[in-house]
Amino acid sequence: MKKFIVLVCLTHILAFTSANARQSLGVVEQQMIREIHQELPKTIEQLAQAVNINSGTMNFPGVKAVGELMIAQLSALGFAAKWQKGGAFNRAGHVVAHFNHNQANKKKILMIGHLDTVFAKDDSFQQFQRLSETEASGPGVIDMKGGNAIILASLQALKKVNILQDLAITVVLTGDEESSGRPLALSKKAIVDAAKWADIALGFENGDSNIGTAMVARRSYLGWTLTVTGKAAHSSQIFTTEQGYGAVLEAARILNAFREQLSQQQNLTFNPGVIAGGTRVNGQQAASSFNAFGKANVIAQRLIVNGDLRGLTEQQVANARKMMQAIVSDNLAHTQAVLSFSTGYPPMAPTSGNQQLLSLYSQVSQDLGYGEVVAANPRKAGAADISFAANHVEMALDGLGLMGRGGHTKNEVADLTSLTKNIEKTAILLYRLSQNSAE
């Protein structure tokens, strides 16, 4: 009974927030708001149910269990929802759900979420917990089971007012966002295929966890590996014409040159995340796990660095790669270096279409009395699945999920006031898009 009272109180608090500002909403929009508030207790219960199922990326049965929960809820809304197996890319799989998929005269929307979290099956952080009327904690509550809840609740509101039928929607909930399966061409195929069909892509990650911002751009993510070799010899002979500088000093030269030439470029970053060097280096490069042996009186013969590179546009990343390769090729005496890049996340560039979609979303927020929504700084958020969709649609917007703090940690806490606000904003945005059908 106490839990029910708390939920009702929260509903009433949010229902009367900025009531005067909502007078500009249309009749259908006001009806959707009432439906959203009426369903809020159920929405939170469904969120708790999803959070309480461990779905660490490599816990395949757990990821699928959350997927089956989403399939049931989407099917109840009239979607053709299916589980797409992930064996081909060594992950559990994805949920793909279609509504009015073949209706070419309707606005085609792709809604993107993910099922997996960073918390493994044996992690001590496993349960949803209400902390107060406005906060709750739990593994993945904001990243991003809260975003999935916003997708479902907004679609429920549209169905209740008979507007859902005016849209064509595909929902893709991936099972490997936190640790992508390989090859990416297979693990991200569901998103790419849906994006090629869609006009608009909406992502429900929490972005920079600021409800006053949304992501019109996300930076790319590329992994890189630097392998350096030198000439092993007694350390007393370092710097000589015969023995040269060794692998460690050559790597230091390269990394410092990267810093000097790349670190001042806006929205471009490189990070050497792990380094191992000495006489011998062994380990699993893909897992960035190494062990090294060397002695202080021996010139280092081998060194490996694993890192990442992030940029805002394809051109910026291409220029950075060219610059890095030039630095790597100018070796110190008796050293060699090879720089290789892995396939990664493409950038979501800040296009005019994305800016236009943000303006529509911001106007919805203002009409609800929640204030303007502005573009988030792309430096404040990482890569996300929407980047695989952004280059295939007219407009894309991300960061529409559940806000909070402490993501990817045992202190992950959701701001439940943002749950209702972002359900309202998403539902009304979709409604307004439905009124502007594709030609």
C-alpha positions, 0 to 999 in steps of 0.5 A: 500500500505504501508503495502505491501511495508513493507512486500516486503522489509522484504522478500527481506531483508531475501532473500539475507541474507547469500546468499553465504552460500546457494550455497550448497543447492540443486536445489529443496531446492533453489526452496522451498526457493523462494516459501517461500519468495514469499508466505511470505506476505500471511503467515503473513496475515494468522497469523494475521487472526488467532491471531485476533480470541480469542482462550483462552483455555476455549473460546470453540467457539474461539478455534474451530474457529481457528481450522476451519481456520486451517482445511480449510488451511490444506484441501487446501494442500490435507490433510484429516483434521477433528475437533475432539470434546473435550466434553469428556475431557471438552475442545473445541477439536483438529484438526487432519489432515492426508496426505498419512496416509496409505503409509507405505513406506514413512517417517511418520512425526507427526507435533504438534501445538496448537490452544489455548492461555492463553488470555481469551475472555474478555482480553484486549489483542486481536489484531495482530499489526505490530510494525516494519518491523521485529516485531509484537505483539498479543495474542498467536502470538508466543505461538503458532499461529506463530508455526502453521503458520510455519507448514502450510507454510513449507507444502505449500512449499513442495507441490509447488515443488511436494515433499509433496507427498513423505511424510506421515504426520499427523498434530495434533493441540490441543485445550488445551495445555495451560490448559489441559483437564482431564483425560489426557488419553483422552485429549492427546489421539490424540497425542499419537495415532499419535505418535504410527503411526509416525517415527518422531515427530516435535513440533512447540512451541518456546522453550526457544525463542532462534533461535539458540537452539531446544529442544531435551528434556523437563521436566515432569510436575506433580502436588502434594498436601500436606495435613497436620493436627495437634492438635488444642490447645491454643498456650501456649501449643505448643511443649508440649508432649500433644499438639505437633507442629501443622500443620504449623510447620510440613509443614515447616519441610516437605517443608524445607526437600524437599528443602534440598534434592531435590534442588541440583539435576540437572534438578529436581525442586519442587515448592510449589505454594500456601499454606493455613493453620490455624484452618480451610481451605476451598476451591477448591483444583483443582483450588488452591483457598483456604480461611483459618481461624486461630488465632495467639494464636491457634495451627494450625490444618490444612494446604494444599500446592499445588505445582509441580514437574519437572524432565528430566527422568521417573527414576528421577521423580520416585526417587524424589517421593519416597524421598518426601514420605519418608520425609512426613511420618516422622512426628512431634509429634501429626501431620499427613501428606499426599502427593498425586500426580496428573497425569501430563506431562511425560518427553521428555528424551534426547535420541540419536535419538533426538540428531540425529534429532537435528544434521540434523536440525542444518545442514540445518540451517548451509546450509542456512547460519543461523548457528548451532542449539544446544540443549536448556537447558531444565530448560529454557522451560516448559512442552509441548504436544510433551512429550506425543509423544516422547516416541513413536517415533524414534526421536523427536524435539521441539522448532521449532516455531516462536521466540520472547519475552514476551510469556503469557503476554500482551507484547508478541512480535514476531520476524518475521525474525525467521518466514521465517528462521524456515519455510525454515529450516522445509521445507528443513528438511522435504525434506531431510527426504523424501529422506531417506524413511522408509524401 
